[in-house]
Amino acid sequence: MSASKRGKKLIQSMSLNAMNETPLQLGRDVCGNFERAGEHEWLVTNGMGGYASGTVGDLNTRRYHGLLMAALSPPTGRILLVAKVDATVCYGGKTYPLSCNEFVDGTVTPHGYLHLESFFLDGTVPVWHYALADALIEKRVLMAPGQNTTYLHFRVLRASDTLEFELTPLCTYRNYHSHSHGGWDMPISEIRNGFKVHAFQDARPYRVICNGAKFVADPAWYWNFKHRMEAARGMDDSEDLFCPGRFTLTLGEGQDATCVISAESAAPKKFAVVSAQIHESSQALLAVLPAGAPHWIKQLALATDQFIVDRYHDGRPTGKTIIAGYPWFGDWGRDTMISLPGLTLALQRFDMAASILRTFATHINEGMLPNRFPEYDETPEYNTVDATLWYFHAVDQYTRRSGDIALAKELYPILVDIIAYHRKGTRYGIKVDVMDGLLAAGVDGAQLTWMDAKIGDWVVTPRIGKPVEVNALWYNALAIMADLSKQLGKKKLADEYRKAAAHVRSSFQRFWNNEQSYLYDVIDGPEDDSGSDSAGRKVDPRLRPNQILAVALPNSPLDKKQQKAVVDVCAGQLLTSHGLRSLAPGQHGYVPYYHGNPKQRDAAYHQGTVWAWFIGPFVDAHYRVYRDADKARSFLEPLGLHLGEACVGSISEIFDAEPPYAPRGCFAQAWSVSEVLRAWLDLHDSNRNRYMIASIGKGKST
């Protein structure tokens, strides 16, 4: 059977059965409610940084919503080409809109969500079912892997007569961070089954076609669409879109049609072929999960593919990388290394992990991993201290889980060089303090740790000095290098790294807050940025989640009593259903809710706001202390419920610090998905637990 026929048969069976097989299904209570349908979002991706996204109610509420957000310089260079395709159906003498738009003057029209009977995910493919009298129409959206091509597919599942469809594409050509405003000439040319847009001289041409449909050109600008989420974020919120014309077609029961939107020069593959390709890839991914894994874990496993993408150079893929989050992040060094174990290693995708590690190895400079890659192949930014240390953890986890030491051996000279740079000093004041062996970092105006909010010249969470998680990571890196050097027969270096690790472990006690029985967040900070402890040392005593890494990382610098104290204080004051607060309630600067304009949001970003990714280290630490896998795993289960809200099937970046812990930030975040999935899989099987805990010399703390 050909791929096309196999795909058609697959689509028919999925159309009939998929609703009954997934609990991630939304009914009339959400779909038929304007507010709720507009709050639930969906996402599909193409493995090269491009994506399509929108809301369940077909209302674009963000500038980042659209049917084709093409990555023209993969995985960046994102340009919105087609914002949406409004659909109207005539059936039985009545006209039924399937779409919804909101305008600046407050008008909402049409109200297509009123006909939406259900929404669900078939794997990662969003599926809408519209009930029009006795007719039932299915809509799907998917993207071709490795191509800037989106498929909008309609199938008539049930009808007693034919249905007349009118499809109205709404087009633009603009950077995904901006808005377009009309009145400029957007040339179109009619082609077979559709039209081609050449927005301006240097723009990438794109096509919109619909086989079996008639296209009638009728170019016009549609004005003043409102993006309500942008208004809520204190941003400009209006946009104009260009309508080249309309497609009309007739379908009867069992018939289907596909609208294809593509920025590729080659002819697009058939919808059935692409659908079958996506389904087969999903099935292969699910096959590695343990028997009896709950549906929400399966859904997270499928979601991992949305973040793993190809990085291109001169038009060719050069290796894998990880998108930090949708809809607005690119690939960031820190996020990539934290996410790598859950997105790849926990699912036995070792080749993919190795490609990511090699990709970033080529960009290491002066002993530092890039913090982020800007748009359009610009020079990477190196303003990070912790991303490089997470690289050691990722390499170590690859070696432990794959059983392959060859990659670590290949990267070993680079790792040695990184340690050397950190000892002699590199950018941004990153240098080992020879007196205590701890790693110091930071200069005025820069934020080098994951708590990186900055408003103009104001660094919201200044952490110049010796941050606690940075030194937990530094100790872990030295311990890893001691063990790796021994395995590779580098005895002299192994002894050197082991001695350095022992020095750091001893000095790490400087972080211990005897009065509160937890770890200071930063020590040895600038005079004007630090408080003082009873001994007069400069410290930041605020209770933050960073300290949990000193327990969660495989090599812990703390003794068992201290480990338990850290876990208990984090459980008592930072833990929520969706992760750990970034600052404990009642502490100076605590902000309970994340909302408002950019300045207000950045001021709250690390001042109480809950971060989902920290739930992974927390359950690792909890298991290390209490050795109860079932109890540790239970902390993850509320995030399974979250998969039915915000971006359906994924996990948000952040949440409010107080009930009901509303989702905020990026609606799909790599390290959120990764850490929940990794921690659940590690705790499910006792054999996996060995990846979570290690030891070194006399500092054994397992």
Summary of the structure (lengths in Angstrom):
residues: 702
radius of gyration: 26.2
end to end distance: 54.9
largest distance: 85.2
contacts: 2555
relative contact order: 0.09
helix: 36%
strand: 28%
